[in-house]
Amino acid sequence: MTRFTSKLLVPFTLLMIAAGLWQVGGPGQARMEQRDDRRMQDLQNLAAYLICDAREAPQAHCGTQPRQTDRFTQEPFTISETQVCANFEQPERIAELFGAQVSNGCLALK
């Protein structure tokens, strides 16, 4: 390879790496998505437990009570009679992934 070609290859490679990180968001984006996915999983577990517990059927075994706080911020989830809510870092992404199941960071207790 000529020196001229190798001098062009380094900036081009760096540009492609930067474009790739910009496109997918990089490691920071991935960490936020992973934390939100874990929050959603915790919220779903809590909702399932609360629904089971509300039935009060003697044969129903709801298991151990799941966490009621955000595992990353330690903030408590908001719990009402009709929904459980969490503060997501990317609420638009969660709404896009879970559609009608989630509204404004809240999961309905059906």
N, C-alpha and C positions, 0 to 999 in steps of 0.2 A: 504494500500500500504506500502511496506517496505521502509525503508530509502534509501536503495540502488536503488530501482526503482525510487523513487522520485528524487534522485540526478541525475539519467540518463535522466529523463523526461525534466528537465529544459534546459540542453544544447541541447537536441534533438529539443525541441520546438523553441529555439533561432535559431538553424541551419535551421529549416524549414521556419521560418520567413525570414531569410536572403536569403535563396534560392528563395523564392517567390518574394522578392523585386528585386533580381538580374534578375529573369526571366522577370518580367513585367516592370522593370525600376524604380519603386518607384514614389513618388510624384513629384520629379523634372522632370522626364520624362513626366509624365502626364501633367504638366504645360506647357512644351515646345510644346507638341502635341496640347494642347488646344490653345495656342497662334498662332501656325501655321495654325490651322483650322480657326481661326478668320481672320488671314491675307488673307487666300485663299478666304474666304467669301467676305471680303472687295474688293479683287482684282476682283472677279467675278462680284460684283455689279458695280464697276468702269468700267469694260470692257463692261457690258451690257449698261450702260449709254452712254459711248463713241460711241458704235455701233449705238445706237438709235439717238444720236445727229448728227452723220455723215450722216444719211439718209436725214436730213433736210426736211422731209415731214411735211407739215403744220398740218396734222391730228395726227402726232406722238406726243405723250406726254411722255417725258422721265422722268418726275418726278424731284425731287430735286437732285442736284449733290451730289454723295456720297463722302466720305472722300478720299483724295488723299495722305494721309500720313499714315504711320504705326501707329496704335493706341497704340503700346507699346514703340516704340523707337522714335516716332515722325519724322522719316526719310521719305522724300517724296518717293512715288512710282515712278519708272522710266516709263515715258509714251512716246511712239513714235507713228508713224502712223500705225504701224503693231502690236504692242504688249504693254502690261503693265507688269511691273516686280516688285517683292518684294524680300527682303532678308529674306529667311526662315531659321529658326534655324536648321531644319532637311530637307534639300532639297531632300534627297533620299527618305524619307517617302512620301513627297508630290508628287514626280514624280511617286512613286509606286502606290499611291492612285488614282491619276488623269491621269496617263498614257500619251497618246499623247497630251492631252489637255494642259499640262504644260511642258515646256522645259527650263532647267536652271533657274527655278524660274520665268519664263515669261509665260504669258497667251496671246495667239494670239487673235487679234481682227479680227474676220471673218465677 
